[in-house]
Amino acid sequence: MAWIGVLAVLSVVAGVRVDQLREWVAPASRVVRSIPLPQAAQRQSLTAMYPEDAVARELFERVGEVVVPRDEPGLEAFSAATSTFAAHLDYLATIAGWMAAQGIEAETASAYVTHVFAQVGKSLAEGGPLAELTSRHMTPGGINEQLLTHLRAEGVPETVRQGLDAVLARLRGAAGSGD
């Protein structure tokens, strides 16, 4: 290991900027912020980190891939995007709960929704522009288009953007708070 003996401090604390971390860990000056994902346990993470650092890259490449935004505000956008995990899962739980309210056994509804969206996840893993994937998963005039149109008309995309803006503002205003 070429990096033994080289001190680098890796932070996984959201909202604490590199300059603040450097103050806290002085005299160490090599500080890297990172966002390892739970998939690291299966060596399938896409870890965002900033700034570029060979030691951190080598470590995080052991558990998946690495992405380095061009600046620290970019890393905060990655961090804000991770705040959508619970909302996404709650969306799926809402669908399963709705199915249960229609008379489907709760376990069956949950298993169905889990399976369907795991398959959609495979489409995501194949890659491609998200707008293109959206189009491939709906028939013009079909029920997927109907629900998408309804959600858009109700302002769901704008609500998501506003929520992400609020999280990003918290992250950028939380310098030093560790929230």
Phi, psi and chi 1 to 4 in degrees:
 res  aa     phi    psi   chi1   chi2   chi3   chi4
   1 MET       -  114.4  -66.6 -175.2 -158.2      -
   2 ALA   -68.2  -18.9      -      -      -      -
   3 TRP   -96.3    2.1   48.9  -91.1      -      -
   4 ILE   -60.8  134.3  -69.5 -178.0      -      -
   5 GLY    90.8   -6.6      -      -      -      -
   6 VAL   -98.6  119.3  177.0      -      -      -
   7 LEU   -87.9  121.6  179.0   61.5      -      -
   8 ALA  -135.7  134.7      -      -      -      -
   9 VAL   -97.7  124.6  175.2      -      -      -
  10 LEU  -107.6  124.4  -54.9  177.7      -      -
  11 SER  -110.1  137.1  173.5      -      -      -
  12 VAL  -116.3   16.4  -63.0      -      -      -
  13 VAL   -87.0  118.0 -179.5      -      -      -
  14 ALA   -67.4  140.2      -      -      -      -
  15 GLY    82.5    3.6      -      -      -      -
  16 VAL  -107.1  112.5 -178.2      -      -      -
  17 ARG   -71.9  157.6  -62.6 -173.6   60.1   91.0
  18 VAL   -55.6  -43.6  169.1      -      -      -
  19 ASP   -63.1  -38.2   56.5   -8.2      -      -
  20 GLN   -66.9  -43.4  177.7   65.9   58.2      -
  21 LEU   -60.7  -41.1  -69.9  164.6      -      -
  22 ARG   -59.9  -39.8  -77.9 -169.6 -178.7  117.3
  23 GLU   -61.8  -44.0  -73.4  179.9   30.6      -
  24 TRP   -67.7  -33.3  -69.0  -10.6      -      -
  25 VAL  -106.4    9.4  -60.9      -      -      -
  26 ALA   -52.2  139.5      -      -      -      -
  27 PRO   -88.5   -0.7   32.7  -35.1      -      -
  28 ALA   -60.8  138.0      -      -      -      -
  29 SER  -119.7  -15.5   60.7      -      -      -
  30 ARG   -86.7  103.9  -71.8 -175.5   54.2 -152.5
  31 VAL  -125.1  133.6  173.9      -      -      -
  32 VAL  -129.6  127.1  177.9      -      -      -
  33 ARG   -88.8  145.2  -69.9  179.1   60.2 -168.1
  34 SER  -147.7  158.7   62.2      -      -      -
  35 ILE  -131.2   76.8  -50.1  167.9      -      -
  36 PRO   -72.2  142.5   23.8  -28.4      -      -
  37 LEU   -99.2  159.8  -58.5  175.8      -      -
  38 PRO   -55.6  -26.2  -25.3   33.6      -      -
  39 GLN   -66.1   -7.3  -64.2   83.0   -0.1      -
  40 ALA   -59.3  -30.0      -      -      -      -
  41 ALA   -62.7  -25.4      -      -      -      -
  42 GLN  -104.2   11.1  -68.9   83.4   36.4      -
  43 ARG    59.9   38.7  -64.1  178.5 -176.6 -115.6
  44 GLN  -130.2   27.3  -64.1  178.6  -12.2      -
  45 SER   -79.8  154.9 -177.6      -      -      -
  46 LEU  -117.5   95.6  176.9   56.8      -      -
  47 THR   -87.4  123.0  -57.3      -      -      -
  48 ALA   -88.1  137.7      -      -      -      -
  49 MET  -147.0  156.3   64.7  177.3 -137.8      -
  50 TYR  -155.0  137.8  179.2   82.1      -      -
  51 PRO   -80.9  178.1   31.9  -35.2      -      -
  52 GLU   -59.2  136.3  176.9   64.1   63.0      -
  53 ASP  -155.2  125.9 -177.0  -86.5      -      -
  54 ALA   -61.7  -39.6      -      -      -      -
  55 VAL   -64.7  -49.1  172.5      -      -      -
  56 ALA   -63.9  -42.8      -      -      -      -
  57 ARG   -57.8  -47.9  178.5  177.1  -76.2  -80.5
  58 GLU   -59.3  -42.2 -176.5  177.2  -21.7      -
  59 LEU   -64.1  -50.7  174.5   69.6      -      -
  60 PHE   -71.4  -26.4  -69.0  127.3      -      -
  61 GLU   -69.3  -15.9  -76.2  179.5  -18.3      -
  62 ARG   -71.4  -18.5  -67.9  176.5 -176.9 -154.8
  63 VAL  -119.2   17.0  -65.1      -      -      -
  64 GLY   142.7 -148.5      -      -      -      -
  65 GLU   -99.7  169.2  -63.2 -179.8   43.4      -
  66 VAL  -129.9  139.9  173.4      -      -      -
  67 VAL  -128.0  136.5   60.9      -      -      -
  68 VAL  -124.6  108.9 -179.0      -      -      -
  69 PRO   -66.7  163.4   21.7  -27.6      -      -
  70 ARG   -73.9  -18.1   68.0  175.5  153.0   -7.4
  71 ASP  -151.7  170.5   55.5   24.3      -      -
  72 GLU   -66.5  -38.3 -164.6  164.4   16.6      -
  73 PRO   -58.2  -31.7  -29.3   37.7      -      -
  74 GLY   -63.9  -41.0      -      -      -      -
  75 LEU   -61.7  -38.1 -177.8   75.4      -      -
  76 GLU   -65.8  -31.7  -69.9  159.2  -12.9      -
  77 ALA   -66.0  -40.7      -      -      -      -
  78 PHE   -60.6  -44.0  -81.7   90.6      -      -
  79 SER   -61.4  -44.6 -173.3      -      -      -
  80 ALA   -60.8  -39.8      -      -      -      -
  81 ALA   -60.8  -33.0      -      -      -      -
  82 THR   -69.8  -15.2   66.2      -      -      -
  83 SER   -70.0   -6.5   73.8      -      -      -
  84 THR   -86.0   -7.2   62.8      -      -      -
  85 PHE   -56.3  -54.7  -65.7  168.3      -      -
  86 ALA   -63.7  -38.6      -      -      -      -
  87 ALA   -64.6  -40.2      -      -      -      -
  88 HIS   -63.2  -46.2  179.8   72.6      -      -
  89 LEU   -66.0  -35.6  -66.7  171.2      -      -
  90 ASP   -65.3  -36.6 -174.1   64.7      -      -
  91 TYR   -58.7  -45.4  171.9   79.3      -      -
  92 LEU   -66.2  -39.0  -60.0 -179.5      -      -
  93 ALA   -64.8  -34.7      -      -      -      -
  94 THR   -63.2  -42.5  -60.5      -      -      -
  95 ILE   -62.8  -47.7  -63.6  167.0      -      -
  96 ALA   -62.7  -40.1      -      -      -      -
  97 GLY   -64.1  -39.6      -      -      -      -
  98 TRP   -62.2  -43.2  178.4   87.8      -      -
  99 MET   -60.8  -42.2  -70.7  176.6   68.2      -
 100 ALA   -61.8  -38.2      -      -      -      -
 101 ALA   -66.9  -18.6      -      -      -      -
 102 GLN   -90.1    5.3  -55.4  -49.6  -52.8      -
 103 GLY   102.7    1.6      -      -      -      -
 104 ILE   -81.9  138.2  -52.4  -61.0      -      -
 105 GLU   -57.2  138.1  -72.4 -175.3   36.3      -
 106 ALA   -55.8  -43.7      -      -      -      -
 107 GLU   -63.9  -40.5  -74.8 -176.2   20.7      -
 108 THR   -66.5  -43.2  -58.5      -      -      -
 109 ALA   -60.9  -45.6      -      -      -      -
 110 SER   -63.3  -43.3 -177.6      -      -      -
 111 ALA   -63.1  -40.2      -      -      -      -
 112 TYR   -64.6  -50.7 -179.5   78.2      -      -
 113 VAL   -62.1  -42.4  169.6      -      -      -
 114 THR   -59.5  -45.8  -60.8      -      -      -
 115 HIS   -63.8  -49.2  174.4   81.6      -      -
 116 VAL   -58.8  -46.3  167.4      -      -      -
 117 PHE   -77.9  -22.8  -77.0   90.3      -      -
 118 ALA   -66.0  -37.1      -      -      -      -
 119 GLN   -68.8  -39.0  -63.9  -54.2  -50.2      -
 120 VAL   -61.5  -37.8  170.2      -      -      -
 121 GLY   -58.9  -34.1      -      -      -      -
 122 LYS   -65.4  -37.0  -71.3 -179.3 -179.2  179.7
 123 SER   -62.5  -41.0  -66.2      -      -      -
 124 LEU   -61.6  -41.1  -74.8  169.5      -      -
 125 ALA   -64.5  -27.4      -      -      -      -
 126 GLU   -71.3  -18.9  -68.0  170.9    5.2      -
 127 GLY    87.4 -179.2      -      -      -      -
 128 GLY   113.4  161.8      -      -      -      -
 129 PRO   -60.9  137.6  -18.6   29.0      -      -
 130 LEU   -61.0  -37.5  -68.2  173.9      -      -
 131 ALA   -62.0  -37.9      -      -      -      -
 132 GLU   -67.1  -41.9 -177.3 -180.0  -49.9      -
 133 LEU   -62.2  -38.7  -69.8  172.4      -      -
 134 THR   -59.0  -47.9  -59.3      -      -      -
 135 SER   -61.9  -37.7  -66.6      -      -      -
 136 ARG   -69.2  -19.9  -72.2 -163.5  -25.4 -131.7
 137 HIS  -101.0   20.3  -77.2   85.0      -      -
 138 MET  -149.5  150.3   68.7  179.0  173.1      -
 139 THR  -100.5  131.3  -57.8      -      -      -
 140 PRO   -53.7  127.0  -26.9   36.3      -      -
 141 GLY    80.7    0.2      -      -      -      -
 142 GLY   -87.3 -175.6      -      -      -      -
 143 ILE   -72.4  -30.9   59.4  176.2      -      -
 144 ASN   -65.4  -43.2  -84.6  -80.1      -      -
 145 GLU   -64.1  -37.5 -175.9  179.5   65.9      -
 146 GLN   -61.0  -48.8  179.1 -176.8  -11.9      -
 147 LEU   -66.9  -41.8 -178.0   60.7      -      -
 148 LEU   -59.3  -45.4  177.7   60.7      -      -
 149 THR   -61.9  -41.4  -60.7      -      -      -
 150 HIS   -62.7  -48.2  176.5   80.8      -      -
 151 LEU   -62.2  -40.2  -66.4  175.5      -      -
 152 ARG   -65.1  -42.0  -74.2  177.7  174.0  169.2
 153 ALA   -65.0  -30.4      -      -      -      -
 154 GLU   -82.8   -1.2  -68.9  -63.4  -43.9      -
 155 GLY    85.9   16.6      -      -      -      -
 156 VAL   -59.3  -47.9  171.9      -      -      -
 157 PRO   -59.1  -40.7  -25.9   36.3      -      -
 158 GLU   -66.9  -37.3 -175.0   55.6   31.1      -
 159 THR   -63.0  -40.7  -61.0      -      -      -
 160 VAL   -63.4  -46.3  171.5      -      -      -
 161 ARG   -59.6  -43.0  -77.0 -171.6  -76.2  -84.2
 162 GLN   -64.1  -40.3  -70.6  170.7    0.8      -
 163 GLY   -63.4  -43.3      -      -      -      -
 164 LEU   -64.8  -39.3  -74.4  166.6      -      -
 165 ASP   -59.9  -40.6  -74.0  -16.0      -      -
 166 ALA   -66.2  -42.3      -      -      -      -
 167 VAL   -63.7  -44.1  169.2      -      -      -
 168 LEU   -61.7  -41.5 -172.1   58.4      -      -
 169 ALA   -61.9  -40.3      -      -      -      -
 170 ARG   -63.1  -45.8  175.1 -178.1  173.5 -174.4
 171 LEU   -62.0  -41.5  -71.0  168.5      -      -
 172 ARG   -75.2  -27.0  -69.6 -175.1  175.3  163.1
 173 GLY   -90.2   -8.0      -      -      -      -
 174 ALA   -92.2   10.4      -      -      -      -
 175 ALA   -47.7  116.8      -      -      -      -
 176 GLY    93.7   -9.9      -      -      -      -
 177 SER   -86.5  -28.1   73.3      -      -      -
 178 GLY    77.3   13.4      -      -      -      -
 179 ASP   -73.4      -  -75.8  -26.6      -      -
